[in-house]
Every structure is written in C-alpha cells, then in structure tokens.
Amino acid sequence: MKWEQLISGKRLGMESYQGRNHERNNFQRDYDRLIFSAPFRRLQNKTQVFPLPGSVFVHNRLTHSLEVSCVGRSLGNSVGKALMVKYQDHFDLFSEIGTIVATACLAHDMGNPPFGHSGEQAIGAYFSEGNGVKLRDAVLKENGRWNDFERFEGNANAIRLLAHQFKGRRPGGFALTYSTLASIVKYPYSSDLAGTKHKFGYFQTEESIYASIAQELGIPLVSKDPQSFARYPLVYLVEAADDICYQVMDVEDAHKLKILTTDETLNLLLGFFDETVREKRIRVMSQLDDINEKVAYLRSCAIGVLVDECARVFLENEELILKGEMHEPLIAQMRDIPKEAYEACSRTAWKKIYRSKEVLDIELAGYRIIGMLLDKYIEAIFTPNHAYSKILLQRIPEQYDTQCSSTYGKIQTILDFISGMTDVYALDLYRKITGMSLPAV
C-alpha cells in the first residue's frame, strides 16, 4: 500500500460531485458531520460497561467515544509528524492523519445496539439459539448470509449506518471520505470469516461498498471467497485508541463505584512507569488531597505512556503494515513495563469489573428486552396485515424499509431499528409493549 493513495478525500456517493471550496477540508468536515449527527448524540444514552449514571457518573458510549477520539487524534498527530519528516516530498499528505483517526474513533461504536456488548450478544443469541433460528433456512435459500445475524457485530453495523442509503438519504449515507470509512473497519472481512470471536467488518449488503473503497485506496485483497482484505493502516491507530481508553477508563470508573479499592487502583496505574518515573508521579500525587484527583492524574499519565508506545510501535512496523503483514494490535507489541501494566489492568477488569453484579444485571436486562423486541417486530414484519402488526410497524421510522421483500432484508430492517435505539428508548418501548407502562389517561 502507498500513502499517496491511502489518504483520499473522495466521498462515498459523491465521487463526481464538484462543490464549492470550503475553509475546512473533507476530513475536517467528516469530523463535524459526525459530531452533529443524531446517531452520535444517541450514544449518550447507550451503556458503555456500567449502568447509565445514577448518583455516580460513569462513562456512556458518548463520553467513551469522545475520549477515544482525543486519544486517536494524539496518536494520529504523533505518527503524522514523524511521517512528514520521513516523506518530505509528501509533507501535506500526513497533516490530517490526526483528524482522520479522531473521526473514525468518533464513529467506532455508532453501530452498537443498546446495553453495551451484551446487546450484540443478545442479538446473536436470538438467531443462534432463540426464536430467530426458524428463519435460517429461508435466508440461506435466498443466498443470504446467515452469519451476519448469528454473529451480529457492532463494527459491521457502524459501516452500514454510515454508508448505506436508507430511505430518504442521499447515496453514500453520510457521504464520508473513503479514508475515514476505511479507518473504521477493524475487521476487513465478511462474517463467514468471523470465527469464534464473532468479529467481522461489514454485512453482505455493504460488502461491495467496502470492496470499492479498498480498490480506490489500494488496499489489497487477501482472499476472494470469502472476501477478506488487508487492514487499512490507520485502523491500527483507531484500535489502539479504543484499547487504551476502555481498559484504563474502566479502572477509573470501577474505583468511583467502589468495585476497586483505592490501593488496587493506584497500584494498577503506577505499574505503567519505571521506578524513577514512578517516584516522580508519587511526589506529584502527594500534593493532591482529593483521591479522585490522584486517580485522574495517574490515569492521564498512563494514557500518555500508552500513546507514546503505540505510536512508536506503528512507526517501527510501518513497512509491515503497508505490506498488510502485521497481524497483532499495537498494544500487544509494547515494551515490557507498559505491556505488563496493561495486562494487569485487563486481568483485573475481567475478574472484578466485567463480572460485577452491576454489569451482569445490565446483561440480563439486555437479553430480556432485546429478545422480546426482536420477537415482536420480527413477527410483525412477516405478518404485516395482522392488526397488531400494523400498530407495531407504525412505530418504525420511515427511513427503514419495512416493505422489503426478502427474508434477509426484513430481518435487517428490524435490526436497523432496534440497534439504533438508546437503552432508555428500548426499555420504554419494552414496557409499553408488555403493558408495564401506559400513557396517562
């Protein structure tokens, strides 16, 4: 792959459009377009890990995405500056890498359904072991890709949300640049290659869109059937920004919720520094009386270490990345001290955070609510002339194609609707459908 082809301001669906000149370039406009979009705003009412805020404010999908975007911008700027020095003939080419990465980071969770990752699991379980199984043969008979549903993936749903032409929308959906869209696709292959981790980059309906993006940017095809591409280089930076934020910020949230003690939290965060730097951090921290400020100070320093390390790994492996031959994330190739500290945070998170009562309760609620909504709306879209179905289908916004003729398309319409819901909306609709909540009379 070549940088001069990889960085492209061409917009999906607007390839032949000749508009006026803007003070902002296309990459900056991508960023602004997402910030002001309704799907991005809805992230404020979607679970990150812990239940939505009560008396203690913890991260939701919106605050997480904003923080990932900030870290991604720092990573992109650091890498961009180094590449400017290395490739002085293409100096201007790398000036907006930070913006591209920051924008992709804003979008990376936009396709996630309500209730965090448990929402993804609930949708997949509905089609692998729930009532959705009965639709499998009909989908396969139409040559539809059943794995798209059985292994439902928020990353693939993000590309659909951003690139698909829903009813009333222009071609190309959000009409983002090819480079921004490619930076979002962490797993550039179809669901047939998802494996046990259930990770893939696009649904069957967006497969040709990504293929055209890859061709334009010079991303090589690794296999044709099933389709698989090399990773777009900036994906490594987007992935690293997400890895850095969710692991470190989850530790801070767990401390606020008293799932982790202060000593546990401080020890985890101090682990990112060698002995000399650790002593400096302790001296600065001793000047702070507020324990939350102590944790926030160490957290910011730890993120700084991780950003520097991941940028270094990227630059040292640039040749491998451009050849499409690097198969590990940046975070896995850090030096010993930050790597061991990161892994310690990961082990603690799996042991004490992700299996905590608060998180498990969200998972239980997600399975129940999403399962019931899928049951009702799947039945409604396949029996549209039934009286009850007509009422349910009227709740679906016009942008979703409830008149689609194929089984695959009908299922995808319902998933578009449900995955776009906030936690609060999904819960409210669940209560109304079950009769637990009634309008005032």
N, C-alpha and C positions, 0 to 999 in steps of 0.2 A: 504494500500500500504506500501511497505517496501523499505527503501532507498537502501539496498544492491541489490535489483532487479531493482529499478528505474534508477540507474546510470549504464548504459551499453554502452560499446564501440563497440558493434556489429554493423556492417554496413549493411544497406539495399542493398540487391542484391549481397552482398559479404560474406554471412554468413559462407560459407565453405572455404573461401579463406585463405590460410596460406602464408602470405607475409613475407618480411624481417622485422626485427626490426628497428624502426625509433627512432631518438632522440626526435621527437615530438610525443606525444600520439595522439590517434584518435580524441579527442575533439579539440586539437590544430590544427590538420590537417583539421578538418571541417572548422574552422575559416579561415584558409589560403585559402582553396579551394573556399570559397565564395568570399573573397576579390579579388581574381584573376579571377573571372568568368565574362563572358560577360554580363549576365543579371544584375549583380550587378553594373557594370560600366554604364549600360544604365540608371540607376537611376539618373545619373547626369543631364539628360535631361527629367526628369519627374517632373511635378508640385507637390509640397507639398501642399501649400494653395494658395500662391500668384503667379502671373505670373512669369515665369522664368526671371532671373535678367536682368535689363536694366542698368540704372546708379547707382541704389542701389542694393547691393547684399543681397538677402534673401534666405531662405532655399529652396533647392530642395529635392527630395526624397533621394538622396545620402548623402547629409550633415545631413539630419534628421536621416537617418539610422545609420550613424557613431556616432552621438551624443547619440542616443538611446542605441547603443551598449556600449558606455562608461558608461552610467548610469547603464545599465544592469550588466556590469562587477562589478561595485561598489556594487550594490545590492547583486549579487551572492557571491562576496567575503565576504561581511559582514555576510550574512546568513551562508556561508560555514564555516567561522571561528567559529561561535557560535555552529554549529552542530559538529565540530571537538571536541570541549570541552565537549559537551553533550554525544557524542558517541565515546569515546576514543578508543574503540575496532575496530572502522571502520574509523580511522583517515584519511587514504589516500583516502577514498571514496569521501570525500567532497572537496578535494583540487582543483578540476576543475569545481566546480559549476559556478564560475565566468566566465570561458571560455565557458561553455555550454550556459549560459544565453546570454552572449555577442554575440555568434554566431547566436543564434535564433533571437536576435534583429537585426542583420545584414540582416537576411532573411525575416523579418516580413512583409515588403512592396514589396518584389520582384514580387509578383503576381498582383500588382496593375496596371491597364491599364493607358494609357495616360490621362492627365488632372485631376489628383487627384481623389478625391471621386466622382466628377461629372462624371468621366469616368465609374465608376461602375454603377452609376445611369442611365447613358445613355444606357449602355448595357441592364440592367434590363428593362428599359422602352421600348426598341426596341422589346423585346419579350413579354411584358405585354400589351402594347398599340400601338405598331408600326407594321411595316410590318412583323415582325417575328412571330406574333400571328398565322399566317396561317400554321405554321409548327407544332403547338401544337399537333394536333390530330395524326399526323404521328409519333411523338416522343412517345406519350402515347401508341399508338398501338404496338410499339416495346418494351413496358415496360421500356422506358427511363424515366428519372426523369426530368420533365419539370421545376420544381422549381430551378434546377441547373442554368437555363438560365434566368428565370423570376426574380430570386433573386440573380443574379450574385454577387459573393463575392470574393474580392481580397485575403482574407486569404485562402480560398479553392484553389484558383488559384496558390498560393505560394507553397502549398504542391504538386499540380500537376506538377508545373515547376521543383521542386526539386526531386520528387520521380518517376515520370512517365518515362518509357523507350521510348523516342522519337526515330524516325528512325535514325540509326547510333550511338545511345548512348548505353552505357552498361546497364545491368539490374540494377534497383535501381536508375537510373538517375544520380544524383550527388553522390550517394552511401554514404550519410551522416550517422552518427550514429543514432541508434534508439532514444537515449535520446535527441539529437539535434532536430530531426524531431518532436518528441512529444512536445517539448517546443514551437514549432511554432503554434501548433493547439490550438488557444484560445477558439474555439467553437467546442468541440469534438462530433459533431452530424451531421446528414445529413440535406440537405436543406428542407426536409419535416418538420423539427422542427425549421426552421428559424424564424418563427413568423413575427411580423410587423417590427422588426429591420433588417430583411434580413441578419442575421448573421448565418453562419454555417462553418464547418471546412474542408469539403472535398466533392468533386464531387462523383457521382456514380462510376466513373471509378477508383477512389482511395480509395473507401470505404473498400475494402478487404485489401489494403496495411495498412491502419491505424489500422484495426482490428488485423492484425498480429503484428504490433508494440505494440499495447495495451496488447495483450496476452503475449508477451515477457517481457514487463516491469511490468506486474501485475496490469495494470490499469483496474478497474472493469467495467463491462458492466452495465449500468443503465437500459436501455431498448433495446430490440432486434429488434422490428419492430414498428416505425422507430428506426434505430440504434442510440444509444447515450451512451457515456462513461462518467465516472468521469473525472474531469480535472487532467492533469498531473501536479504535484506540482510546477514545475519550470515555468509553464505558468503564474502563478500569478506574478512572478518577471519580466518576459518579458512584460506583460501587464502594470505593474506599470511603468516600464522604458519608455514605449511609452506614457502613460498618462502624466507622469511628463514632458517629453520633448515637446510634441506638445502643451500643454497648456501654459507653461512658455515661450518657444521659440517663439510661435506665438505672444505673447505680445511684446517681444523684436522686432520682425520683423515689427509689426504694428507701433511701435514707430519710427523705421527707415523710414517707408513710410509715417509718419505723419498722420496716421489714429488715433493714440492715442497721446495725448499731453504728454509732459514730466511729468507734475504733475500727470496726470492719471496713467502713467506707474510706477513712483516711489511709489505712494500710493499703487498700487496693489502689488508691490514686497515687500514693507515694511510691508505689512499685514501678512507676514509669521512669524514674530518674535514677541515675547512678549515685553513688554515695556522696560525692561532692555537691552535686546539684540538689540532692535530697536535703542536705543540711541547709542550703540556701532557702529552699522552699519552706522548711520548718521555721526558719528565722522570720521570714516574711509573714508566715501564717500566725506566728505568736503575737504579732501586732494587732491581730483581729480578735475581737471579743465574741462576735456573732458566729455561732458554729456553722450556720448555713453559708455565711460568707467564706469561712475557712474551706468548706467543701467546694464552693463555687470557684474559689481561687485555684485550688489544686486541679479541679476539673478542667479549667481553661488552660492551665499549663500542660496537662496531659494531652489535651487535644492538639496543642501546639507541637508537642513531640511527635504525635501520630501523623500530623500533616507533613512535617518535615521528612519523616521516614518514608511515607508513601510517595511523596514527590521524588525522593532520591531513588527509590526502587523503580519507579516509572522511567526516569531518565536513564538509569543504568541498563534497563531492559528495553529501551526504545526500539532497537533493531529487531529483537524477538517479537515485540508487539506488532510492529509494522509487517512482519512476515506472517503474522497470525499464528505464532507458535508458542505463545505464553499461555499456560493453562491454569495458573494459580492466581488468586487475587493478590493485590499489592500488600494487603495486611498480613498475608501468610509469609511474606518474604522479608519482613523487617528484621533488624538486628535483635540480638538475644534479649536485652533488658526490656525494651518496649513490647516485644513479642510475648515474652513470658508474662508481663503485667496484663496485657490484653487478654491472654488465655486465662489468667486468673479471674479477671472480670467475667469472662464468658462462663467459666465453670460455676462461679457464684450465682450468676444470673439464672442458669438452668436449674441449679439446686434450690435456690431460695426465692427467686423473683418470679420466673415464668410458671412455677408450680405453686405459687402462693394462693391462698384462698380467694383473694380479690380477683386475681387473673382467671382462676378456674371458674369462678362464678360468671364472669363475662363469657367464657367459652360455652358454658351450659346454656346461658340465655341466648347466645348467638345461634347455637344449633336449633333450639326450640323455635325461635322467632323466624329465622330464615327458612327452616324446614317447612313451617306452616305456610309462610307466604308463597314459597315455591309450589307447594301442594295446591293451594287455592288458585294461583294465577296460571299455572301450567294447565290445570283442568279447564279454566275459563277460556284460555286461548284456543284450546282444541274443541270446545263446545260453545262457540260464540253466540249461538242462537238461544241458549238457555237463559231464562230470565235473570238468574243470579249472576251468570257470567257477564251479561251485558252491563250490570251495575259495576262489577269489579273492573271490567275493561275500560269503563269510563274514567277510572282513576289514573289510567296510564297516560302520560303526556303524549301529545300528537307527534313528537319527534320520533317515537318508537313505532315501528311498522307492525301493528297488530294484524294486518291483512296479509302478511307473508304466507306463501302457500306451502313452503317446505317445512318438514318437521324440524330440521336443524335451525331454520330461520325463526320459527315460532319460539323455540327454546331460547335462542339467543336474544330475541326481543324481551322476553321475561327477565333474563339475566341482565340485560342492559338496564332495565327499570329497577330491579332490586339492588344490583351492585352500586347504583348511583345514589341510593338512599343514605341519609345520615343514620346514626344509631337512634337518635330521637325520633326521626320520621318512621323508621322501621318499627320501633316499639309502639308508637302511636297508632300506626296502621294495624299492627297485630292486635292491639287492644280493641280497636273499632270493629275489626272483622270477627273477633271472638265474642264481642258483646261486653267485654270488660270495661269499656269506656264508651259512653254515649254522649251525643251532643246535648246541650241544655235544651229542655223543653218547657 
